[in-house]
């Protein structure tokens, strides 16, 4: 299990209606180079996620030179299923 210090760094994690299943998957974004990442169910996505509500082309994640992270959700269905810091966009 990741310690609290690492969980404060930028990351992706799973949320589930069953709280015992939430937070079981942890994808750290802390030490990634400046880049754009595609996120979705499609096998050609750079970050492949599975699960209810994940679209083939769900979102893009951009990390700039200063470490700022931007999330661009693709489409209304993906927008409705995406949470940031546990809250709907």
SULBELDA-V809516 format. One record per run of one state. SS is the DSSP state (H for helix, E for strand, C for the rest). FROM is the first residue (numbers start at 0). TO is the last residue. If there is no record, write none. Layout:
ss: (SS;SS)
from: (FROM;FROM)
to: (TO;TO)
//
This chain:
ss: (C;H;C;E;C;E;C;E;C;E;C;E;C;E;C;H;C;E;C;E;C)
from: (0;3;7;10;13;25;28;34;40;46;48;58;63;68;73;75;81;82;84;86;88)
to: (2;6;9;12;24;27;33;39;45;47;57;62;67;72;74;80;81;83;85;87;88)
//
